[in-house]
Amino acid sequence: VLQMQVSQLREQLKDATAKHGINDRHILDSLNGFKIYNAKVVSASIVKNENYIVIDKGEAEGIKPEMGVVGGGGVVGIVSMVNRHHSMVLPIINRNSRISCRIRRTGYYGSLTWNGGSIYYANLIGVPQYARAKQGDAIETSGYSTVFPPGLFVGKVRAIKDAPDGLSQQLVVNLGTNFGNLRDVSVFENLHRHEIMELIEKSDSTIAKSNN
């Protein structure tokens, strides 16, 4: 019986590793045209409410705050701080993380949040009741961000709950990234980020002037 259990666990691990490899390849294909830096995780916390990840690339290697990070089968998080040769990443399993994501099949979107507890699940909140979400639906980045382009795999819907406001749904998302065994990541830079930020700042400035 024990040998059968060990054999089953090995097969499950093999399947999970293969899926992560496929997802990573799809993600990197989606980042075609982005500047990508490969890095390794040197330190990480996965048991706190404010988890963090430290990688072995920093300013000297071209890493900057607000760069996106992927790996381990999905989206990892956003670079928050850098020094000369290391960077700290705010992962999606941190209560301060907020990433705009959508249901791949229907396009309806919400905000991915994490409330602590399991590192394998997060919540997509603010999804309209009429979004027609289903168990197993793929969740991906929406593109409504200066960090992440659209279409990067985040996870799959595990459960659907009504939100307290009665107007929206909360989707429990089984995360694609295996944070418990995360070793290699890819950091990428949206080369158009500054142009987008300039447009937003100009728009805000124009609105502020018109209101005065």
Contacts in CASP RR format, 6 or more apart in sequence:
PFRMAT RR
TARGET T0000
AUTHOR 0000-0000-0000
METHOD contacts of the structure
MODEL  1
VLQMQVSQLREQLKDATAKHGINDRHILDSLNGFKIYNAKVVSASIVKNE
NYIVIDKGEAEGIKPEMGVVGGGGVVGIVSMVNRHHSMVLPIINRNSRIS
CRIRRTGYYGSLTWNGGSIYYANLIGVPQYARAKQGDAIETSGYSTVFPP
GLFVGKVRAIKDAPDGLSQQLVVNLGTNFGNLRDVSVFENLHRHEIMELI
EKSDSTIAKSNN
16 178 0 8 1.000
19 73 0 8 1.000
20 71 0 8 1.000
20 72 0 8 1.000
20 73 0 8 1.000
20 74 0 8 1.000
20 176 0 8 1.000
20 178 0 8 1.000
21 72 0 8 1.000
21 73 0 8 1.000
23 72 0 8 1.000
23 73 0 8 1.000
23 74 0 8 1.000
23 153 0 8 1.000
23 176 0 8 1.000
24 70 0 8 1.000
24 71 0 8 1.000
24 72 0 8 1.000
24 73 0 8 1.000
24 74 0 8 1.000
26 153 0 8 1.000
27 70 0 8 1.000
27 71 0 8 1.000
27 73 0 8 1.000
27 74 0 8 1.000
27 75 0 8 1.000
27 152 0 8 1.000
27 153 0 8 1.000
27 186 0 8 1.000
28 36 0 8 1.000
28 70 0 8 1.000
28 186 0 8 1.000
30 149 0 8 1.000
30 151 0 8 1.000
30 152 0 8 1.000
31 70 0 8 1.000
31 149 0 8 1.000
31 152 0 8 1.000
31 186 0 8 1.000
31 188 0 8 1.000
34 149 0 8 1.000
34 188 0 8 1.000
34 189 0 8 1.000
34 190 0 8 1.000
34 191 0 8 1.000
35 188 0 8 1.000
35 189 0 8 1.000
35 191 0 8 1.000
36 186 0 8 1.000
36 187 0 8 1.000
36 188 0 8 1.000
37 57 0 8 1.000
37 61 0 8 1.000
37 62 0 8 1.000
37 63 0 8 1.000
37 186 0 8 1.000
37 187 0 8 1.000
37 188 0 8 1.000
37 189 0 8 1.000
38 184 0 8 1.000
38 185 0 8 1.000
38 186 0 8 1.000
38 187 0 8 1.000
39 55 0 8 1.000
39 56 0 8 1.000
39 57 0 8 1.000
39 63 0 8 1.000
39 87 0 8 1.000
39 184 0 8 1.000
39 185 0 8 1.000
39 186 0 8 1.000
39 187 0 8 1.000
40 55 0 8 1.000
40 56 0 8 1.000
40 183 0 8 1.000
40 184 0 8 1.000
40 185 0 8 1.000
41 53 0 8 1.000
41 54 0 8 1.000
41 55 0 8 1.000
41 56 0 8 1.000
41 182 0 8 1.000
41 183 0 8 1.000
41 184 0 8 1.000
41 185 0 8 1.000
42 54 0 8 1.000
42 55 0 8 1.000
42 56 0 8 1.000
42 86 0 8 1.000
43 53 0 8 1.000
43 54 0 8 1.000
44 51 0 8 1.000
44 52 0 8 1.000
44 53 0 8 1.000
44 54 0 8 1.000
44 179 0 8 1.000
44 182 0 8 1.000
45 51 0 8 1.000
45 52 0 8 1.000
45 53 0 8 1.000
46 93 0 8 1.000
46 119 0 8 1.000
46 179 0 8 1.000
46 180 0 8 1.000
49 94 0 8 1.000
49 95 0 8 1.000
49 116 0 8 1.000
50 94 0 8 1.000
50 95 0 8 1.000
50 96 0 8 1.000
51 91 0 8 1.000
51 93 0 8 1.000
51 94 0 8 1.000
51 119 0 8 1.000
51 179 0 8 1.000
52 88 0 8 1.000
52 89 0 8 1.000
52 90 0 8 1.000
52 91 0 8 1.000
52 94 0 8 1.000
53 69 0 8 1.000
53 76 0 8 1.000
53 88 0 8 1.000
53 89 0 8 1.000
53 91 0 8 1.000
53 182 0 8 1.000
53 185 0 8 1.000
54 86 0 8 1.000
54 87 0 8 1.000
54 88 0 8 1.000
54 89 0 8 1.000
55 63 0 8 1.000
55 69 0 8 1.000
55 86 0 8 1.000
55 87 0 8 1.000
55 89 0 8 1.000
55 185 0 8 1.000
55 187 0 8 1.000
56 85 0 8 1.000
56 86 0 8 1.000
57 63 0 8 1.000
57 85 0 8 1.000
57 86 0 8 1.000
57 87 0 8 1.000
57 187 0 8 1.000
58 82 0 8 1.000
58 83 0 8 1.000
58 84 0 8 1.000
58 85 0 8 1.000
58 86 0 8 1.000
58 87 0 8 1.000
59 82 0 8 1.000
59 83 0 8 1.000
59 84 0 8 1.000
59 85 0 8 1.000
60 84 0 8 1.000
60 85 0 8 1.000
61 85 0 8 1.000
63 79 0 8 1.000
63 82 0 8 1.000
63 87 0 8 1.000
63 187 0 8 1.000
64 79 0 8 1.000
64 82 0 8 1.000
64 189 0 8 1.000
65 79 0 8 1.000
65 80 0 8 1.000
65 81 0 8 1.000
65 82 0 8 1.000
66 78 0 8 1.000
66 79 0 8 1.000
66 146 0 8 1.000
66 147 0 8 1.000
66 193 0 8 1.000
67 78 0 8 1.000
67 79 0 8 1.000
67 147 0 8 1.000
67 187 0 8 1.000
67 188 0 8 1.000
67 189 0 8 1.000
68 76 0 8 1.000
68 77 0 8 1.000
68 78 0 8 1.000
68 79 0 8 1.000
68 147 0 8 1.000
68 148 0 8 1.000
68 187 0 8 1.000
68 188 0 8 1.000
68 189 0 8 1.000
68 190 0 8 1.000
69 75 0 8 1.000
69 76 0 8 1.000
69 77 0 8 1.000
69 78 0 8 1.000
69 79 0 8 1.000
69 89 0 8 1.000
69 185 0 8 1.000
69 186 0 8 1.000
69 187 0 8 1.000
69 188 0 8 1.000
70 76 0 8 1.000
70 77 0 8 1.000
70 152 0 8 1.000
70 185 0 8 1.000
70 186 0 8 1.000
70 188 0 8 1.000
71 177 0 8 1.000
71 182 0 8 1.000
71 184 0 8 1.000
71 185 0 8 1.000
71 186 0 8 1.000
72 176 0 8 1.000
72 177 0 8 1.000
72 178 0 8 1.000
72 181 0 8 1.000
72 182 0 8 1.000
72 184 0 8 1.000
72 185 0 8 1.000
73 153 0 8 1.000
73 176 0 8 1.000
73 177 0 8 1.000
73 178 0 8 1.000
74 152 0 8 1.000
74 153 0 8 1.000
74 154 0 8 1.000
74 155 0 8 1.000
74 175 0 8 1.000
74 176 0 8 1.000
74 177 0 8 1.000
75 92 0 8 1.000
75 99 0 8 1.000
75 141 0 8 1.000
75 148 0 8 1.000
75 152 0 8 1.000
75 153 0 8 1.000
75 154 0 8 1.000
75 177 0 8 1.000
76 89 0 8 1.000
76 91 0 8 1.000
76 92 0 8 1.000
76 177 0 8 1.000
76 179 0 8 1.000
76 182 0 8 1.000
76 185 0 8 1.000
77 89 0 8 1.000
77 90 0 8 1.000
77 91 0 8 1.000
77 92 0 8 1.000
77 97 0 8 1.000
77 99 0 8 1.000
78 89 0 8 1.000
78 90 0 8 1.000
78 97 0 8 1.000
78 99 0 8 1.000
78 147 0 8 1.000
79 87 0 8 1.000
79 88 0 8 1.000
79 89 0 8 1.000
79 90 0 8 1.000
79 187 0 8 1.000
80 88 0 8 1.000
80 89 0 8 1.000
80 90 0 8 1.000
81 87 0 8 1.000
81 88 0 8 1.000
82 88 0 8 1.000
87 187 0 8 1.000
89 185 0 8 1.000
90 96 0 8 1.000
90 97 0 8 1.000
91 97 0 8 1.000
91 179 0 8 1.000
92 99 0 8 1.000
92 112 0 8 1.000
92 114 0 8 1.000
92 122 0 8 1.000
92 154 0 8 1.000
92 175 0 8 1.000
92 177 0 8 1.000
93 114 0 8 1.000
93 116 0 8 1.000
93 119 0 8 1.000
93 122 0 8 1.000
93 175 0 8 1.000
93 179 0 8 1.000
94 114 0 8 1.000
95 113 0 8 1.000
95 114 0 8 1.000
95 115 0 8 1.000
95 116 0 8 1.000
97 112 0 8 1.000
97 113 0 8 1.000
97 114 0 8 1.000
98 111 0 8 1.000
98 112 0 8 1.000
98 113 0 8 1.000
99 111 0 8 1.000
99 112 0 8 1.000
99 141 0 8 1.000
99 145 0 8 1.000
99 148 0 8 1.000
99 154 0 8 1.000
100 109 0 8 1.000
100 110 0 8 1.000
100 111 0 8 1.000
100 112 0 8 1.000
100 141 0 8 1.000
100 142 0 8 1.000
100 143 0 8 1.000
100 144 0 8 1.000
100 145 0 8 1.000
100 148 0 8 1.000
101 109 0 8 1.000
101 110 0 8 1.000
101 111 0 8 1.000
101 112 0 8 1.000
101 124 0 8 1.000
101 139 0 8 1.000
101 140 0 8 1.000
101 141 0 8 1.000
101 142 0 8 1.000
101 154 0 8 1.000
101 173 0 8 1.000
102 108 0 8 1.000
102 109 0 8 1.000
102 110 0 8 1.000
102 139 0 8 1.000
102 140 0 8 1.000
102 141 0 8 1.000
102 142 0 8 1.000
102 150 0 8 1.000
103 109 0 8 1.000
103 127 0 8 1.000
103 131 0 8 1.000
103 133 0 8 1.000
103 137 0 8 1.000
103 138 0 8 1.000
103 139 0 8 1.000
103 157 0 8 1.000
103 171 0 8 1.000
104 137 0 8 1.000
104 138 0 8 1.000
104 139 0 8 1.000
104 140 0 8 1.000
104 151 0 8 1.000
105 134 0 8 1.000
105 137 0 8 1.000
105 138 0 8 1.000
106 131 0 8 1.000
106 132 0 8 1.000
106 133 0 8 1.000
106 137 0 8 1.000
107 142 0 8 1.000
108 127 0 8 1.000
108 128 0 8 1.000
108 131 0 8 1.000
108 132 0 8 1.000
108 133 0 8 1.000
109 127 0 8 1.000
109 142 0 8 1.000
109 144 0 8 1.000
110 124 0 8 1.000
110 125 0 8 1.000
110 126 0 8 1.000
110 127 0 8 1.000
110 142 0 8 1.000
111 124 0 8 1.000
111 125 0 8 1.000
111 126 0 8 1.000
112 122 0 8 1.000
112 123 0 8 1.000
112 124 0 8 1.000
112 139 0 8 1.000
112 154 0 8 1.000
112 173 0 8 1.000
113 122 0 8 1.000
113 123 0 8 1.000
113 124 0 8 1.000
113 125 0 8 1.000
114 122 0 8 1.000
114 123 0 8 1.000
115 123 0 8 1.000
119 175 0 8 1.000
119 179 0 8 1.000
119 180 0 8 1.000
120 174 0 8 1.000
120 175 0 8 1.000
120 179 0 8 1.000
121 158 0 8 1.000
121 172 0 8 1.000
121 173 0 8 1.000
121 174 0 8 1.000
121 175 0 8 1.000
122 173 0 8 1.000
122 175 0 8 1.000
123 170 0 8 1.000
123 171 0 8 1.000
123 172 0 8 1.000
123 173 0 8 1.000
124 139 0 8 1.000
124 157 0 8 1.000
124 170 0 8 1.000
124 171 0 8 1.000
124 173 0 8 1.000
125 163 0 8 1.000
125 168 0 8 1.000
125 170 0 8 1.000
126 163 0 8 1.000
126 168 0 8 1.000
126 169 0 8 1.000
126 170 0 8 1.000
127 133 0 8 1.000
127 168 0 8 1.000
127 169 0 8 1.000
127 170 0 8 1.000
127 171 0 8 1.000
128 167 0 8 1.000
128 168 0 8 1.000
128 169 0 8 1.000
129 162 0 8 1.000
129 166 0 8 1.000
129 167 0 8 1.000
129 168 0 8 1.000
129 169 0 8 1.000
131 169 0 8 1.000
133 157 0 8 1.000
133 160 0 8 1.000
133 169 0 8 1.000
133 171 0 8 1.000
134 157 0 8 1.000
134 160 0 8 1.000
135 157 0 8 1.000
135 158 0 8 1.000
135 159 0 8 1.000
135 160 0 8 1.000
136 156 0 8 1.000
136 157 0 8 1.000
136 158 0 8 1.000
137 156 0 8 1.000
137 157 0 8 1.000
137 171 0 8 1.000
138 153 0 8 1.000
138 155 0 8 1.000
138 156 0 8 1.000
139 153 0 8 1.000
139 154 0 8 1.000
139 155 0 8 1.000
139 156 0 8 1.000
139 157 0 8 1.000
139 171 0 8 1.000
139 173 0 8 1.000
140 150 0 8 1.000
140 151 0 8 1.000
140 152 0 8 1.000
140 153 0 8 1.000
140 154 0 8 1.000
140 155 0 8 1.000
141 148 0 8 1.000
141 149 0 8 1.000
141 150 0 8 1.000
141 151 0 8 1.000
141 152 0 8 1.000
141 154 0 8 1.000
142 150 0 8 1.000
143 149 0 8 1.000
143 150 0 8 1.000
143 151 0 8 1.000
146 190 0 8 1.000
146 193 0 8 1.000
146 196 0 8 1.000
146 197 0 8 1.000
147 190 0 8 1.000
147 193 0 8 1.000
148 190 0 8 1.000
149 190 0 8 1.000
153 176 0 8 1.000
154 173 0 8 1.000
154 175 0 8 1.000
154 176 0 8 1.000
155 173 0 8 1.000
155 174 0 8 1.000
155 175 0 8 1.000
155 176 0 8 1.000
156 173 0 8 1.000
156 174 0 8 1.000
156 176 0 8 1.000
157 171 0 8 1.000
157 172 0 8 1.000
157 173 0 8 1.000
157 174 0 8 1.000
158 172 0 8 1.000
158 173 0 8 1.000
158 174 0 8 1.000
159 171 0 8 1.000
159 172 0 8 1.000
160 169 0 8 1.000
160 170 0 8 1.000
160 171 0 8 1.000
160 172 0 8 1.000
161 169 0 8 1.000
161 170 0 8 1.000
161 171 0 8 1.000
161 172 0 8 1.000
162 169 0 8 1.000
162 170 0 8 1.000
163 169 0 8 1.000
163 170 0 8 1.000
190 196 0 8 1.000
END
